[in-house]
Structures are given as C-alpha cells and as structure tokens.
Amino acid sequence: MAKQNELNYEYQNREVELDVARSFRFGEGKISGYVSVFLGALSLLAVLAYLFPAYLTTIELRQAYDAKDLQQILKYGMYFSLFFGVLTFVLGKFKRMGFAGILLTSIAFALGGYKIPVGPVEPIRLSLGVDWLILAFLGSVFIFMTLEKLFPKYKNQVILRKEWALDLFYFCFNHLAISAILIYANYHASHFDWALNEQVHEFVRDMPILLQVVLIILLADFVLYWEHRWFHEVKCLWPVHAVHHSVENLDWLAGSRGHFVQIFSERAMVMIPLYLIGADQTALDIYVGFAALQAVLIHCNLKFSFGFLRYIFVTPQFHHWHHSSEKPAIDTNYSAHTVLFDYLFGTAHMPGDHWPADYGTTKKLPSSFVGQVLYPFRRLVKR
C-alpha cells in the first residue's frame, strides 16, 4: 500500500497540450461528419433491434421503456443524420464521413426505418444488449460530454483523444454483452440460496425505500472496495485490472475500458449482498441507476469539487487520484460509491485541491483490444 503522507512530494498542475489534429472546429465539416456517422450507425442498430427484438434487446430494459415512443426519437435521429451528412458536402470537407452517415441511414430506411410494427417479444434470455448500447451512448454523450465541454478540468483535452476509438470499442463490447454479464452474475449469486433468510428480507423491505437504497449502496461499496483492492494487491490479479488503468487521459469514455474477467467478476461479486438482503425492486432499480451514472461521472474530465459531497461520495477528483501513476497515489482510493471504506481502512488519498499530474500504468500495456485481452494470460504464462 502506498504511504498516505509524503512530506517531500511536490504536487504539480497537469498541462495538456492541445492536439490540433484531433480537435473539432466549427465550419470545416468534421463535427457534421462524425455526428452523421454516429447517428447513422445508431439508427441502423435501432432498426435492427426493432426487427429482431428477441435477439438484440434485453428483457430487463424492455420493461423500462416504451418501444413505440422511442421510434419518435429514432425518426429525428435518422433525419438529423441525413442533414449533417449533406452539410459535410456543403462545407466541402470530410465528405467521406458524410457519405458514410447517409449510407448507413439509407440502409436503415430501406429496412423499415422508424415505422416497423411493435408487438410482443419472445422472451429469449441471452441476447445482445443493443438497446442498452444505444440508450447508454446517447445519454452519456448528452449528459457527460456536455458537462466536460462546459466545465472541463483540462481544457485542452480533446474529445477524440488518443485511444478514444479503443475505449469506444470497449463501451460497445461491454454494453452488448450485458445480458451475458447479468446471467452470469445472477447464476453466481444463486449459489448462495442456502444463506437466504426470509426474516431478513421482510425486515429490509419494511424499511423506507430511501433507507434501502442507502443500505444497498453501503453493502455494494464494501464488496466493491475489497474486490478492487484485491485486484491491486494480489500479484496475479493486477495484470487483469491493469487494463483499466492503462488509460492515460480520463474522460466519460475512459471508464469503459476494462478486462472482461474483471467486468464479470465485479458484477457477480456485487450481486451477492444485494441477493441476500432481498431489497425491494424499486430500491434496486434506483441503485442501478445511481451506480451506472456514478461509474461514468468519476472518470469524467470535470473540475467540480462537489462541495461537502466530496466527503461522502466518490467524486472525479477522488477517483482520478486512483488512476494516477504517481507514487503517493498508487494503490489508494479503491471505493466505488462512498469514501467511507477508504478512510476506514487507511487507503484514502485526497491532497487538498490538487489533481494528478500523470495517469496510466507505470508499465505500458499493448494498445490494441486483443493485446489487452491477452495481456493478463501472457503475464501468467511468463511467471
């Protein structure tokens, strides 16, 4: 564990040089091109999800939205994709991206567009979470990317930072695999049937919903704290978690980078206490929403201090120190939701208003998805 107080350590302000080649500027067509492509790709995925809902949407999320209402959003997304695609030709640059966006949207229209009939869906358990992917991406871009542009900690950090495409692939991969992750987590938790207690369930469900949510957060955070700490401090587990720490520029997308072994392990471990206490479904839904939003938020490039909340919840500043490659911060700030267990077990590192100067791992990892997936196994073979 890293020492908490390094008296001779000088904290520095991190400087991020503006990457002009990767930055967006109005009037050149780059913004229009990317918007057209992303909206076109999402529109095509959405149309496919409407055509094959049993195989491309998840049971859990289908219960939370109205498919007919979402077709109106799809309608505007498709027309905006065409608009921005045409705009690239008007501006004269990035025409290939504009053409790609128009082509993707045209295919979506040819397959039925936003007028595909919506009916009952066959309940197939294992499916690709295309609906999770689309809604999570649109929500994250709208909320977190907007916040990062309005209130950035590092103003020169561009949206298309180095390795953004790799992290976007992780984002897509993990969201598409959500059904498999949920099935595995539920299956793992069901092995603890012997520990279920109906009296405990009744006691918890008699609590006010808000109190149940607080209990869930604390139990989940305790499990996630120790699971996270083991991945750092158990030598054979670190190469798996190192994949997540290989990100050198944090933003809303950076938190998506994670080895599938850790993703499955984390979801399965946190399910155990939630399964055992038998909380109300409403409380569980609130926790899932809270956890999903916080997981993205704490990786964001945001300068907010969050006032007194920083002494209760994990914030971007607190978690950014966890991702620092500077010696005083290594192996600290393991908590996912609250700062309680880091302060309780002596692993908190929060040096005033300072932020890290360096991020990433002390040893470089492969820069490709396949290379990072295989990295922990190669490390084990070399031992």
N, C-alpha and C positions, 0 to 999 in steps of 0.2 A: 504494500500500500504506500502511496506517496505521502510524504510528510505534509502536514497541513500548513505549517508556518515556515517559510523560507525567508529569513530576515534579509539576506543579501540579494534577493531576487528583485530585479527591476522590471516592472510591467511596462510594456510598450503599446503604443497605439498602432494597430494594424493598418497598413496602407495597401489599398487595392488599386492597381493601375488600370485605367480604362482600356478595355480591349475593343478598339475602334472597329476592327473587322467583324466582331461578333455582336456589336451593339445595334439597336434599332434607331433609325432616324426617319422622321416624317418626310414624305414626298418622294421616296426612292422606290417604293413598291414592296419592300421587304416585309413590312408589317402586314400588308394586304395579302402577300403570298402565303405567309405562314398561317394567317387566320383562315384563308380559303382552304388550305390543305387540311388543317386540323378539323375544321367544321365539316369538310367533305368526308374525311375519314370517319369521324364520329357519326355523321349522318348515315353512312353506309353500314357501319356496325349496328346502329339502331334499327335500320330497316331489316337487316339480317336477324336481329333479335326479335322483331315483330313476326318475321316469317317462321322462325324456329324457336319460339319462346321456351319450350320444354328443355331444350339443349343449351340455350345461350343466356337464360336468365335464372336467377336463384329464387328458391321458394321463399326465403326469409324476406328478401327485398320486394318481391312481388306483392306481399301483403301490406307494404308500406306506401305504395304509390298507385295512382290510377293511370293505367296504360293509355286510356283514351285522352286524358288531359295532357299527357306528355307528348302526344302526337302534335299538339299545337306548338310546343317548343321545337319539335323536330322540323315542323313546317318552316318556321322562321330561321332555324339553323341552316336548312338547305338553301333557302333563298339568299341568305347572307353569304353563304359560301360562293354562290354564283356571282353575287355582286362584287365581292372582294376579288374573285378570280378575274372578272372583267376589268376591275380597277388596275390590276397589275399591267394589263395591256395598254391602258390609258397612260399610266405613268412611265411605261417603256422599259422597266427593269423587272427582273425576276418573273419573266413571262412563263418560264417552265413550271414554276410553282403554281402560278395562276391557272395554267392549263391542267396541272395535276389535280387541283382542287375542283375545277369544273368537271373533269372527267369522273372523279370519284362521286360527285353529287349527281351527275347524269346517270351513272350506273344505279345509284340509289333510287332515282326517279323511275328508271326502267324496271326495277324490281318491285315497284309498287309505291315507293315514297311514303308519304305520311297518311295515305288512305287505306292502308292494309287493315282488313277487318280484325277486330279484337274479340276473342272469345275465351272459353275455358281452356286452361293449360294443363296438360298431363303432368302429374307430379313426379318427375324424374329427379332423384336426389342428387346425382353427380352431374353437374353441368358447368359450363364456362360462365363466369360472372361478368358477362358483357354489360349488363345493366349497372352493376357496381362500378365498373371501369368508367363508363360514360358519365354517370352522375357524380362520381368522386372527382373526375378530372375537371368537369365543368365547375363544380362547386369550389374546388381548390384554386383553380385559375381565377375565378371571380372574387373569392374572398382573400386568399393569401397572396397571390401575385399582386393584386391591387394594393394591399397593405404594404407589401415590400416596396412598391414603387412610390407610395405616398410617404412612408416613414422608414426608409432604409437605414440600417446601421452602417453598412459600407455602400456609399452612394455610387461608386464606380463599378460595383459588381453587376455584370450584365445578366439578362435573362438567359441568353444562350451561352452560359459559362462553359468552360471546358468540361467535358464528360456529361453535359446535360442529356445528351441522347442516350447514354448508358443508363442514367438514372430514370429517364422516361421509360426505357425498356423494363427496368425493374418495377416501376409503377404499374405498367400494363401487365406484366407477368404475375405479380402478386395479387392484383385485383381479379384477373381472370381465374386464378387458382383458388379463389375464396371458398368455393364450395368444397373442394378437397380439404382445405385447411379446417373448415368448420366440421366436416365429417370426422376428420382425424381427431380434432380437439374434443368433440362430443364422445367419440368412441373411447378415447383415453380417460376422460372424466368418468365414464360409466363403469370403469373398473373399481370405482370407489363406492359402489352401491352398498357395500357392507357397512359403510360409515354413515349412511343416511339416517337421520333421526327426525321423525315427524313432529316431535315436540319443538325441536329447534326451528323447523320450517314454520310452524304455527306462530312461534314467538317472533320470528323475523317478519313474517307477513302481517302481524298485528302492529308493527311499527309504522309511523307515518312514512310515506314514500320518500321524502327528502332524507330522513334518517337512514332508511335502507340504502339510498344512494351513497351516503357518507360511509356506511359500513362496507359496502361493496368496493368503494374506492380505496379504503384503507387495507382491506384484505388483499385486493388485487395488487396494490402497490407493494405490500410486504413480500408477496410471492415474486413479483417482477424485480424487486430490488435484489433479492438473493439469486434469482436466475441470472440477472445481468451481472452481478458480482462474480458468480462462478465462471461465466464466460470470459471474464477478465483475468481472474486469478488462478484458474485451473489451466495449466500449461497446454494440455491437449485440446482445450475448448477455444482458446484465444484465436487461432487461425480462422475459425468459423466466424467469430464476431469481428475480426479484423476487417472483413469485407465491408461491414457497415462503417467502420472508422476510416476507411481509405478515402472518403470524400474530403477534399481539401477546401471547398468553398460551399458553405452551408446555405441552403435556401429551402423553400417549401417542398421542393422535389427531392432533396438530399436524403430525407428520412426514409424514402422508398428503397434505398439500396440496403439489401440485407440478404444473407445466405438463406436458402430455403430450409436448411436444417434448423437454423435459429428461429425462423418465422414459425415453423410447425411446432418446435419445442416451446416457444413463448406462448403461443395460443393454447396449447394443451395444458401447460402448467397453470396458467391463469384461470382456466376453466374449472379447476378442481375446487377451490374455495367457493366460487360462485355456484357450483353444482351442489355443494354440500349444505350451504345455508338456505337454499330454496327460496330466494327472494322473489318478490312479485315481478311479473314480466315487464311492467311499466318501469320499475326501478332499473331492471337490467337494460332496457332499451335506452334509458337516459344515460346510464353509464357507458354503453357502447358509443353513443353519440359524443359524449364528453371525451372519452379516450381517443376516438378517431380524430377529433378536432385538435386535441392537445398534442397528439403524436406528430401532426404536421406543424403546428404552431411553434413548438420548441426548437425546430430546426430552421425556422424562418430567419431571414435577414432583416430583423426588426430591432429598432433602437429603444422600444418601450421598456421602462423599468418595472411597470405594473404596480408601483407603489407598495402598499402593505401586503398585497397578494404575493409578492416575491418571497415573503417569509412563510407562506403556506403552500403554494403550488410551485411545481417546476415551471420555470419560465425560459424563454430563449437564452437569456444571459447565463442562467444556471446550467442549462444543458450544453450550451456552446463550450463552456469550460470542460465538460465531459469529453468533448471531441477535440480538445486541444492536445497538441503533441509536445507541449512544454512540461518540463519535469514536475513542477509543483501540482499540476492538474491531472497528471496521468493516474488512472485508477481512482477516480473520485466521481461524485455526483451520479450515482447509479439509479436513483429513483426515477420512476416514470410519471407519477402523478403529484405527489406531495414531497416536500423536502424533509419530512419528519424522520424517515429512517436513515437518511444520510447523516443528519445531525445526531441522531440517537446512537448510531454505530460508528461515528467518528470519520466518515468518509466525505463530508461536505467540503467544498472549496468554492468560496464566493468572496474574492478580494475586492470589496467595495464596489465602485462603479467601473472597474477595469474589465476589459474584454480580452480574449486571447489574441496573441499575435500570429500564432501558427496553428493550423489544423491538419488532420490526417494522421496516418501511422508513421512511426519513426523509420519503418522499413517499407519501401514501395511494394505495392501489390500489382499483379497483372492488371492491365487497363481494359481488358475485354470481359464480357459477361461469362463466357465459357472458361476463360482463365481464372476468374474469381470463383466460379463454382467449383472448379477442380483444385484450387489453391489449398484448402484445408486437407484434402486427401493426399496431395503430393507431399505436404508437410509431414503427415503421419508416416508415409512410406519412407521418408528420409530419416526418420528417427531410428 
